[in-house]
Amino acid sequence: MNDMIELFSKANQTGFDTFRKLSDINQQTFQKLVEQQLDLTTGLVDVSMKHLEQVGKAKGYQELVTLQTDLLRDCSQKMVATYKNGQEILDDARNSMSQLMNDSVKVAEETVKHVSTVVKKAA
């Protein structure tokens, strides 16, 4: 009977640890995505301010169009870089969660085998 209590206690602790790790993965992912969004916003504001200064100094329509084109290019590059980084963050989170679930399945299989052994001994 003590073996069964110990086994259930261990299974409960393992489940708790798994949920804690899952929560940590989610929290870290959220934090990285928020930081990335703040970096993107700051970067886009910086680019816009730089281009506004240049627009004030433009000497004609053609130069203004060139500056606007440069602004769009710079903003697009920042957004593409942010998208790629976001994908990497989400890929890392997915890989961490997959590994966590694989580890949990292995522990569950070991627990079932151990329960079977305990039940057979008790019978």
SULNORMO-V749527 format. One record per helix or strand. SS is the DSSP state (2 for helix, 1 for strand). FROM is the first residue (numbers start at 0). TO is the last residue. If there is no record, write none. Layout:
# SULNORMO-V749527
ss: <SS/SS>
from: <FROM/FROM>
to: <TO/TO>
This chain:
# SULNORMO-V749527
ss: <2/2>
from: <1/60>
to: <55/121>
